[in-house]
Amino acid sequence: MKNLFLNHLRKLSFLFFILAGFVFVSCASTKIELPDEDFTISDFQYSILNISPEEYDTNTANMSDEQKKFYTIKRTRDYKVIGEDLDYIVILNDEKKEIIIQYEESDSDEDWHNNYLFWPCPLKLDRRIVWTSYGYAKIYKSAQNAPIDEFCQLIQEHPDYKVVIWGWSLGSAMAKITARHFIIRTKGEVMIDELTTFGDVKCWYNPFYSSKKYCKKIREYVTPNDLITWCIPICRRDVSCRVGENFSFKKSKNSQDYHTHYEDYDYSKWE
């Protein structure tokens, strides 16, 4: 996995420097104040992490809520795989009354190939067109709406539950497209309680649209030495929640470590 990551990171870095001459569309850093809430996971989440509650508590004893969240995403194993290697899972957390849809990071050559297909592409979401990269549109479309349909069905069955969307790396693009699809499908009448992405990649070519007003909490976490989050420079994200150390050419050579250890960063600014 490490060699796969490094090989594809070199290719993405090359693409980045080609694109660096284009105008960057800036994104605002936004902090939304919410009441503090302890992070807890469901029995189902313990099972898909293949870990006991005692082991989980031991491993996360000194972690903040956001660190625990990334640890949970990172440790999840039982993703459904659909279409062009889109990995997702829908989780019902009865303890916190949450319905979570969660997307995995790039885990195959097919995923990385789609990461390179960065030119603009229209994607139809319930008769509405949005503009993202060709690769992200290709992956999302290949699922034929199965993830969003499953997610919305559970929300209809539990209208008092919170709507939560998570993603990591390539999964962050899938999470943000899902959020936009949900907003379109519900005509913006159902708020997303939380949209959280780690190792967030930019995926929007439309410089004006934002999901912020439809989300009670939105976090798109990046750390400067994680070069994956620099792609695609001509695209934009809704917010930029920076964590970790300042950029360094020397440190960025270990970009894989920065990309896969978001459980190590200080999130106190954003929690």
For each residue, the residues with C-beta under 8 A, 3 or more apart:
1: 4 5 107
2: 5 6 256
3: 6 7
4: 1 7 8 109 112
5: 1 2 8 9 256 259 260
6: 2 3 9 10 256
7: 3 4 10 11
8: 4 5 11 12 106 112 115
9: 5 6 12 13 227 228 255 256
10: 6 7 13 14
11: 7 8 14 15 112 116
12: 8 9 15 16 115 116 227 228 231
13: 9 10 16 17 227
14: 10 11 17 18
15: 11 12 18 19 116 118 231
16: 12 13 19 20 227 230 231 233
17: 13 14 20
18: 14 15 21
19: 15 16 22 118 232 233 234
20: 16 17 233
21: 18
22: 19 233 234
23: 234
24: 233 234
25: 207 234 235 236
26: 236
27: 236 237 238 239 240
28: 239 240
29: 239 240 241 242
30: 212 218 238 239
31: 269 270
32: 216 217 218
33:
34: 37 216 217
35:
36: 271
37: 34 65 96
38: 65
39: 65 68 69
40: 93 95 96
41: 45 46 49 56 72 93
42: 45 46 91 92 93 94 95 96
43: 46 47
44: 47 48 91 92 93
45: 41 42 48 49 72 76 91 93
46: 41 42 43 49 51 52 53 56
47: 43 44 50 78
48: 44 45 76 77 78 89 91
49: 41 45 46 56 72 75 76 77
50: 47 75 77
51: 46 55 56 59 75
52: 46 55 56
53: 46 56 57
54: 57 58
55: 51 52 58 59
56: 41 46 49 51 52 53 59 60
57: 53 54 60 61
58: 54 55 61
59: 51 55 56 71
60: 56 57 63 67 68 71
61: 57 58
62:
63: 60 67 68 71 263
64: 67 68 266 267 268 271
65: 37 38 39 68 69 267 271
66: 69 70 196 219 221 267 270 271
67: 60 63 64 70 71 262 263 264 265 267
68: 39 60 63 64 65 71 72 263
69: 39 65 66 72 73 166 196
70: 66 67 73 74 168 198 262 263
71: 59 60 63 67 68 74 75 263
72: 41 45 49 68 69 75 76
73: 69 70 76 102 104 166 167 168 198
74: 70 71 168 260 262 263
75: 49 50 51 71 72
76: 45 48 49 72 73 79 89 102 104
77: 48 49 50
78: 47 48 89
79: 76 87 88 89 104
80: 87 88 89
81: 85 86 87
82: 86 88 142 143 144 146 147
83: 86 139 141 142 143 144 146
84: 110 114 138 139 142
85: 81 107 108 110 111 139
86: 81 82 83 103 139 140 142 143 147 174
87: 79 80 81 103 104 107 171
88: 79 80 82 101 102 103 104 143 147 171 174
89: 48 76 78 79 80 101 102
90: 99 100 101 102 147 150 151 154
91: 42 44 45 48 98 99 100 101 102
92: 42 44 98 99 154 158 161
93: 40 41 42 44 45 96 97 98 99 100
94: 42 97
95: 40 42
96: 37 40 42 93 162
97: 93 94 158 160 161 162
98: 91 92 93 161 162 164 193
99: 90 91 92 93 151 154 155 158 161 162 163 164
100: 90 91 93 164 165 166
101: 88 89 90 91 147 148 150 151 164 165 166 175 178
102: 73 76 88 89 90 91 165 166 167 171 175
103: 86 87 88 166 167 168 170 171 172 174 175 178
104: 73 76 79 87 88 107 168 170 171
105: 168 169 170 171 199
106: 8 111 112 115 169 170
107: 1 85 87 104 111
108: 85 111 112
109: 4 112 113
110: 84 85 113 114
111: 85 106 107 108 114 115 139 170
112: 4 8 11 106 108 109 115 116
113: 109 110 116 117 135
114: 84 110 111 117 135 136 138 139 170
115: 8 12 106 111 112 118 135 170 201 231
116: 11 12 15 112 113 135
117: 113 114 133 134 135 138
118: 15 19 115 133 134 135 231 232 235
119: 133 134
120: 131 132 133 134 205
121: 131 132 133 134 136 137 138
122: 129 130 131 137
123: 129 130 131 132 136 137 140 141 177
124: 127 128 129
125: 128 129 130 177 180 181 184 185
126: 181 184 185
127: 124
128: 124 125 184
129: 122 123 124 125
130: 122 123 125 177 180 204 206 209
131: 120 121 122 123 204 205 206
132: 120 121 123 136 137 140 173 177 203 204 205 235
133: 117 118 119 120 121 136 137 173 203 205 232 235
134: 117 118 119 120 121 137 138
135: 113 114 115 116 117 118 138 139
136: 114 121 123 132 133 139 140 170 173 174 177 203
137: 121 122 123 132 133 134 140 141
138: 84 114 117 121 134 135 141 142
139: 83 84 85 86 111 114 135 136 142 143 170 174
140: 86 123 132 136 137 143 174 177
141: 83 123 137 138 144
142: 82 83 84 86 138 139
143: 82 83 86 88 139 140 146 147
144: 82 83 141
145: 148 149
146: 82 83 143 149 150
147: 82 86 88 90 101 143 150 151 174 178
148: 101 145 151 152 178 181 182 185
149: 145 146 152 153
150: 90 101 146 147 153 154
151: 90 99 101 147 148 154 155 178 182
152: 148 149 155 156 182 185
153: 149 150 156 157
154: 90 92 99 150 151 157 158 161
155: 99 151 152 158 159 161 163 190
156: 152 153 159
157: 153 154
158: 92 97 99 154 155 161
159: 155 156
160: 97
161: 92 97 98 99 154 155 158
162: 96 97 98 99 193 194
163: 99 155 182 190 191 192 193 194
164: 98 99 100 101 192 193 194 196
165: 100 101 102 175 178 179 182 192 194 195 196
166: 69 73 100 101 102 103 171 175 194 196 197
167: 73 102 103 171 172 173 174 175 176 196 197 198
168: 70 73 74 103 104 105 171 172 197 198 199 262
169: 105 106 172 198 199 201 228 259
170: 103 104 105 106 111 114 115 136 139 173 174 201
171: 87 88 102 103 104 105 166 167 168 174 175 197
172: 103 167 168 169 175 176 197 198 199 200 201 203 220
173: 132 133 136 167 170 176 177 201 203
174: 86 88 103 136 139 140 147 167 170 171 177 178
175: 101 102 103 165 166 167 171 172 178 179 195 197
176: 167 172 173 179 180 195 197 203 204 211 220 237 238
177: 123 125 130 132 136 140 173 174 180 181 203
178: 101 103 147 148 151 165 174 175 181 182
179: 165 175 176 182 183 192 195 211 214 215
180: 125 130 176 177 183 184 209 211
181: 125 126 148 177 178 184 185
182: 148 151 152 163 165 178 179 185 186 190 192
183: 179 180 186 188 192 211 214
184: 125 126 128 180 181 187
185: 125 126 148 152 181 182
186: 182 183 189 190
187: 184
188: 183 214
189: 186
190: 155 163 182 186
191: 163 214 215 216
192: 163 164 165 179 182 183 195 211 214 215 216 218
193: 98 162 163 164 215 216 217
194: 162 163 164 165 166 215 216 217 218 219
195: 165 175 176 179 192 211 215 217 218 219
196: 66 69 164 165 166 167 217 218 219 221
197: 166 167 168 171 172 175 176 200 219 220 221
198: 70 73 167 168 169 172 221 262
199: 105 168 169 172 221 222 226 228 229 259 262
200: 172 197 220 221 222 229 237
201: 115 169 170 172 173 228 229 231 232
202: 231 232 233 235 236 237
203: 132 133 136 172 173 176 177 232 235 237
204: 130 131 132 176 207 209 235 236 237 238
205: 120 131 132 133 234 235 236
206: 130 131 209
207: 25 204 236
208:
209: 130 180 204 206
210: 213 238
211: 176 179 180 183 192 195 214 215 218 238
212: 30 215 218 238 239
213: 210
214: 179 183 188 191 192 211
215: 179 191 192 193 194 195 211 212 218
216: 32 34 191 192 193 194
217: 32 34 193 194 195 196
218: 30 32 192 194 195 196 211 212 215 238 239
219: 66 194 195 196 197 239 241 270
220: 172 176 197 200 237 238 239 240 241
221: 66 196 197 198 199 200 241 242 243 262 265 267 270
222: 199 200 226 229 240 241 242 243
223: 226 229 242 243 244 245 258 262 265
224: 242 244 245 246 247 252
225: 244 245 247 248 251 252 254 255 258
226: 199 222 223 229 244 255 258 259
227: 9 12 13 16 230 231 252 255 259
228: 9 12 169 199 201 231 255 259
229: 199 200 201 222 223 226 259
230: 16 227 233
231: 12 15 16 115 118 201 202 227 228
232: 19 118 133 201 202 203 235
233: 16 19 20 22 24 202 230
234: 19 22 23 24 25 205
235: 25 118 132 133 202 203 204 205 232
236: 25 26 27 202 204 205 207
237: 27 176 200 202 203 204 220 240
238: 27 30 176 204 210 211 212 218 220
239: 27 28 29 30 212 218 219 220
240: 27 28 29 220 222 237
241: 29 219 220 221 222 269 270
242: 29 221 222 223 224
243: 221 222 223 262 265 266 267 269 270
244: 223 224 225 226 258 264 265 266
245: 223 224 225 248 251
246: 224
247: 224 225 251 252
248: 225 245 251 252
249: 252 253
250: 253
251: 225 245 247 248 254 258
252: 224 225 227 247 248 249 255 258
253: 249 250
254: 225 251 257 258
255: 9 225 226 227 228 252 258 259
256: 2 5 6 9 259 260
257: 254 260 261
258: 223 225 226 244 251 252 254 255 261
259: 5 169 199 226 227 228 229 255 256 262
260: 5 74 256 257
261: 257 258 264 265
262: 67 70 74 168 198 199 221 223 243 259 265
263: 63 67 68 70 71 74
264: 67 244 261
265: 67 221 223 243 244 261 262
266: 64 243 244 269
267: 64 65 66 67 221 243 270 271
268: 64 271
269: 31 241 243 266
270: 31 66 219 221 241 243 267
271: 36 64 65 66 267 268
